[in-house]
Amino acid sequence: MREMNLGLYIITHADTELGRSHLDVVRAALEGGADALQLRGKGLGGREMYHLALQIGAAVSEAGSRCLFFVNDRIDVAQAADADGIHLGQEDLPAAGARELVGGNMILGISATTTDEAEEARADGADYLGVGPVFATPTKPDAVAPIGIAGLQRIRDATDLPIVAIGGINDENARQVFGAGADGIAVISAVTGAEDMLEAVRRLRRLVDDCLSGR
């Protein structure tokens, strides 16, 4: 298993209105210095997601990047594309079952909104937690209510697993998130909705480095 550095974790999202593909987001993330990428292919079929995962894996390799590559939801795609890890939500395969399937060579991330979910994920073999939504998010309107900084802090106090905070995070509120103990931030619209995606990634990279430098 590769070393986990999850400070700046960028989740792909195709925006047809802006004419941006998953691979456009990947290129900006790699050039801007992201630590981790996640392919989130909601609505994509297995075959399409597999070919996209192969392209993303190749892009990471060609860039000579240490960026980690995760696949959301689809363990079969993650394994077939030789991704570094898989990220699962509370409605997906339980962490214990996922760990049995992927063994010890793949990083396993689990979404958590409560301390109970965080504790269960840890007991079942998760390597890190995706905690949130911290703030309201436009990319997942059906998400549970935001847990806020206080909710993030409660989970931080309850677990020693690395925490990647997610949900409505941007350069204006990221410092609060790191102040509550997050080890990283996962962003979607802060990059995919930016006028200049590369500059958005670079700006977030500087912010993350600044927030983590004092630890």
C-alpha positions in Angstrom: 0.0 0.0 0.0 1.3 3.4 -0.9 1.9 6.1 1.6 -1.2 8.2 2.3 -1.0 11.9 1.8 -4.5 13.3 1.5 -4.1 17.0 2.1 -5.6 18.1 -1.2 -8.1 15.5 -2.5 -9.9 16.4 -5.7 -13.0 14.6 -6.8 -13.8 14.5 -10.5 -17.0 15.8 -12.0 -18.0 16.3 -15.6 -19.8 19.6 -16.2 -21.4 19.6 -19.6 -22.5 23.3 -19.3 -18.9 24.4 -18.8 -17.6 21.8 -21.3 -15.4 20.1 -18.7 -14.8 16.4 -18.6 -13.4 14.1 -15.9 -10.1 14.1 -17.6 -10.0 17.9 -17.8 -10.3 18.0 -14.0 -7.6 15.3 -13.7 -5.2 17.3 -15.8 -5.7 20.4 -13.7 -5.4 18.4 -10.5 -2.1 16.8 -11.5 -0.6 20.0 -12.8 -1.7 21.9 -9.8 -0.2 19.5 -7.3 -3.1 17.5 -5.9 -2.3 14.7 -3.4 -5.2 12.5 -4.3 -7.8 12.1 -7.1 -11.1 10.3 -6.9 -13.1 9.2 -9.9 -16.7 9.8 -9.1 -18.7 8.5 -12.0 -22.3 8.8 -11.0 -24.5 7.7 -13.9 -21.6 6.0 -15.8 -21.9 2.4 -16.8 -19.3 -0.1 -15.6 -17.6 -0.3 -19.0 -17.3 3.5 -19.4 -16.1 3.9 -15.9 -13.5 1.3 -16.4 -12.0 2.9 -19.5 -12.1 6.3 -17.8 -10.3 4.8 -14.8 -7.6 3.4 -17.1 -7.1 6.8 -18.7 -6.8 8.5 -15.3 -4.3 5.9 -14.1 -2.3 6.4 -17.2 -2.4 10.2 -16.8 -1.1 9.9 -13.2 1.7 7.7 -14.3 2.7 9.9 -17.3 2.8 12.9 -15.0 5.3 11.1 -12.8 3.0 12.2 -9.9 2.8 10.8 -6.4 -0.9 11.6 -6.5 -3.1 8.8 -5.2 -5.9 7.5 -7.4 -9.2 6.4 -5.9 -12.4 5.1 -7.4 -15.7 5.9 -5.9 -18.2 3.0 -5.2 -16.9 0.5 -7.7 -14.5 -2.0 -6.2 -14.5 -4.0 -9.5 -13.4 -1.0 -11.5 -10.8 0.0 -8.9 -9.2 -3.4 -8.9 -9.4 -3.8 -12.7 -7.8 -0.4 -13.3 -5.1 -1.0 -10.5 -6.2 2.1 -8.6 -4.5 2.9 -5.3 -7.8 2.8 -3.4 -11.5 2.7 -3.2 -13.9 5.1 -1.4 -17.3 3.8 -0.2 -20.3 5.5 1.2 -22.7 4.3 3.9 -25.1 2.9 1.3 -22.3 0.9 -0.4 -20.7 -2.4 0.5 -19.8 -2.4 4.2 -16.1 -1.7 5.0 -15.6 -5.2 6.4 -16.8 -6.8 3.2 -14.7 -4.4 1.1 -11.6 -5.1 3.1 -12.0 -8.8 2.5 -12.2 -8.2 -1.2 -9.3 -5.8 -1.6 -7.0 -7.2 1.0 -4.2 -5.1 2.4 -2.8 -3.7 -0.8 -5.5 -1.1 -1.5 -6.4 2.0 0.5 -10.0 1.9 1.8 -11.8 5.1 2.5 -15.3 5.2 4.1 -17.7 8.1 4.4 -18.9 9.0 7.9 -21.3 11.6 9.2 -21.5 10.4 12.8 -19.1 9.2 15.5 -20.8 5.8 15.4 -20.2 5.5 11.6 -16.5 6.5 12.2 -16.0 4.0 14.9 -17.6 1.2 12.8 -15.5 2.1 9.8 -12.3 1.9 11.9 -13.2 -1.4 13.4 -14.0 -2.8 10.0 -10.6 -1.9 8.4 -11.0 1.6 6.9 -7.7 3.5 6.3 -9.2 6.9 6.3 -12.6 8.7 6.7 -14.4 11.1 4.4 -16.3 13.2 6.9 -19.2 15.4 5.9 -20.9 17.1 4.4 -19.4 19.8 6.6 -21.2 22.6 4.7 -24.0 22.5 2.2 -22.9 21.3 -1.2 -24.3 22.0 -4.7 -22.9 18.7 -6.1 -24.9 16.4 -3.9 -28.3 18.0 -3.2 -29.7 14.8 -1.7 -26.9 14.6 1.0 -27.7 14.5 4.7 -27.8 17.8 6.5 -24.4 19.5 7.0 -22.7 18.5 10.2 -20.8 21.8 10.5 -17.5 22.4 12.1 -18.8 21.1 15.4 -19.8 17.8 13.9 -16.4 17.5 12.2 -14.7 18.2 15.6 -16.8 15.5 17.3 -15.6 12.9 14.8 -12.1 14.1 15.1 -12.2 13.7 18.8 -13.6 10.1 18.5 -11.1 8.6 16.0 -7.4 8.5 15.2 -8.0 7.7 11.6 -7.0 10.3 9.0 -9.9 12.5 8.2 -10.6 14.1 4.8 -13.4 16.7 5.2 -15.9 17.1 2.4 -18.9 19.1 1.5 -19.0 22.8 0.4 -15.3 23.3 1.2 -13.5 26.2 -0.6 -10.7 28.7 0.0 -12.9 30.8 2.2 -13.7 28.1 4.8 -10.9 25.5 4.5 -9.0 27.0 7.4 -11.9 26.4 9.7 -11.9 22.7 8.6 -8.2 22.3 9.2 -8.6 24.1 12.5 -11.1 21.4 13.6 -8.5 18.7 13.0 -9.0 17.5 9.4 -6.0 16.0 7.7 -7.2 17.0 4.3 -10.0 18.5 2.2 -11.9 16.9 -0.6 -13.3 19.4 -3.1 -15.4 19.2 -6.2 -17.1 22.5 -7.2 -14.2 24.6 -5.7 -12.3 23.3 -8.7 -14.8 22.2 -11.4 -16.8 25.4 -11.0 -13.9 27.7 -11.1 -13.2 29.9 -14.1 -9.6 28.7 -14.2 -9.4 25.1 -12.8 -5.6 25.0 -12.7 -5.3 28.3 -10.8 -8.0 27.0 -8.4 -6.0 23.9 -7.7 -2.8 25.9 -7.2 -4.5 28.3 -4.9 -5.9 25.4 -2.8 -2.5 23.7 -2.8 -0.9 26.8 -1.3 -3.7 27.1 1.3 -3.4 23.4 2.3 0.4 23.6 2.7 0.0 26.7 4.8 -2.6 25.1 7.1 -0.6 21.9 7.5 2.8 23.6 7.9 2.3 24.3 11.6 1.5 20.7 12.6 
